[in-house]
Amino acid sequence: MFENVKNRLSSMQGGSSLPFGSVITTFQQRIAEIVENRRMGANLLFMTTYMASLARDSESLGFVAERTKNAMLQMMLLRYSTAINSNIPDEDFLTNEINTVKSTYRNQSEQGFELLQKWGDAYVAMLLAGTVIAVTIQSIRRWAWKEPWLYPIWSFLPSVVPAFS
């Protein structure tokens, strides 16, 4: 439909160009430039804000880390601040940090389990030692009642050890 209009206008001009063709092209270029500038304005605002936040992040993290009472959190914030100053990508830093935290947690858990096992072994040893002592004392007690010459010793034990009374 519009091709006929274009062809008629071109033939009236005596060539291939449309009347005011250069103005239309210039107008289209100007509209494209305005649209690009509108998009670029938002992008520049975002990029500038991001860059400013990165520049301030390091200082802010250091500032917060100085006032943090928890030593582990303080060290993590200082490491993050150093990573930002060193231009280490956030993703790389966080990946390394989570791997470090996992490894530390695993090691502490294993140490805790080993310590619990040692305490359990000590508890069992104390129970066995108490059982051996109780069986030994009971055996001596039965033997002492059969031997009359042990009566003086046996009568002395309740005053020393209240468990014998």
PALUMDO-19774 format. One line per field, with one value per residue (C-alpha): x, y, z; residue in one letter; chain. Coordinates in steps of 0.05 Angstrom, whole numbers. Layout:
N
c1 c(X	...) .
c2 c(Y	...) .
c3 c(Z	...) .
type c(a	...) .
mol c(A	...) .
***
This chain:
165
c1 c(0	53	102	60	61	136	145	99	136	203	181	155	223	256	298	304	301	238	220	249	283	346	304	267	333	362	299	302	375	359	302	350	402	351	327	399	415	354	377	449	428	398	457	507	469	470	544	565	526	556	626	617	590	650	697	661	649	720	721	652	670	733	693	641	694	729	664	645	653	651	722	701	654	706	759	710	692	766	780	722	748	817	787	749	813	849	795	778	709	655	636	707	715	649	663	730	699	644	694	738	678	657	727	733	665	682	748	716	661	711	752	688	670	741	738	669	697	755	708	665	726	745	674	675	743	718	657	700	749	692	663	731	740	670	679	747	721	661	708	752	692	667	736	745	683	711	779	776	845	818	763	806	820	749	722	769	745	676	708	756	709	635	612	631	584) .
c2 c(0	50	23	55	122	117	99	155	206	181	186	257	277	247	197	149	199	219	291	312	243	271	307	242	204	258	258	182	186	241	199	139	184	210	139	116	176	161	90	111	160	105	60	114	129	55	46	109	90	20	46	96	42	-2	55	67	-7	-19	41	24	-48	-27	23	-28	-81	-35	-30	-103	-142	-212	-230	-279	-228	-173	-215	-233	-159	-140	-196	-172	-100	-123	-164	-102	-61	-116	-117	-190	-205	-213	-281	-307	-279	-307	-375	-379	-353	-405	-461	-436	-433	-503	-530	-495	-520	-591	-590	-562	-614	-671	-644	-641	-713	-736	-699	-730	-799	-788	-764	-826	-871	-837	-846	-920	-928	-895	-940	-1001	-978	-966	-1035	-1069	-1032	-1050	-1124	-1126	-1095	-1142	-1202	-1178	-1168	-1238	-1266	-1224	-1253	-1323	-1306	-1288	-1255	-1200	-1176	-1120	-1092	-1100	-1064	-1006	-996	-966	-908	-894	-907	-892	-938	-998	-982) .
c3 c(0	20	-32	-87	-51	-44	-117	-140	-97	-122	-195	-184	-156	-217	-180	-124	-67	-31	-20	47	50	82	134	150	156	200	242	250	271	321	351	357	390	440	457	465	510	553	562	573	627	670	655	673	737	756	737	774	836	834	824	881	926	910	926	992	1007	1028	1074	1101	1115	1151	1192	1211	1226	1275	1316	1312	1377	1347	1326	1270	1238	1246	1210	1154	1143	1141	1091	1048	1051	1030	973	948	951	912	858	872	844	896	871	877	947	971	940	975	1040	1041	1026	1084	1131	1111	1123	1190	1213	1191	1228	1292	1288	1280	1339	1380	1363	1380	1447	1461	1446	1494	1549	1535	1541	1606	1633	1616	1648	1712	1713	1704	1757	1805	1790	1800	1866	1889	1870	1904	1968	1968	1958	2015	2059	2047	2058	2121	2153	2144	2174	2248	2249	2201	2250	2279	2210	2188	2248	2233	2160	2175	2212	2154	2096	2110	2055	2098	2154) .
type c(m	f	e	n	v	k	n	r	l	s	s	m	q	g	g	s	s	l	p	f	g	s	v	i	t	t	f	q	q	r	i	a	e	i	v	e	n	r	r	m	g	a	n	l	l	f	m	t	t	y	m	a	s	l	a	r	d	s	e	s	l	g	f	v	a	e	r	t	k	n	a	m	l	q	m	m	l	l	r	y	s	t	a	i	n	s	n	i	p	d	e	d	f	l	t	n	e	i	n	t	v	k	s	t	y	r	n	q	s	e	q	g	f	e	l	l	q	k	w	g	d	a	y	v	a	m	l	l	a	g	t	v	i	a	v	t	i	q	s	i	r	r	w	a	w	k	e	p	w	l	y	p	i	w	s	f	l	p	s	v	v	p	a	f	s) .
mol c(A	A	A	A	A	A	A	A	A	A	A	A	A	A	A	A	A	A	A	A	A	A	A	A	A	A	A	A	A	A	A	A	A	A	A	A	A	A	A	A	A	A	A	A	A	A	A	A	A	A	A	A	A	A	A	A	A	A	A	A	A	A	A	A	A	A	A	A	A	A	A	A	A	A	A	A	A	A	A	A	A	A	A	A	A	A	A	A	A	A	A	A	A	A	A	A	A	A	A	A	A	A	A	A	A	A	A	A	A	A	A	A	A	A	A	A	A	A	A	A	A	A	A	A	A	A	A	A	A	A	A	A	A	A	A	A	A	A	A	A	A	A	A	A	A	A	A	A	A	A	A	A	A	A	A	A	A	A	A	A	A	A	A	A	A) .
***
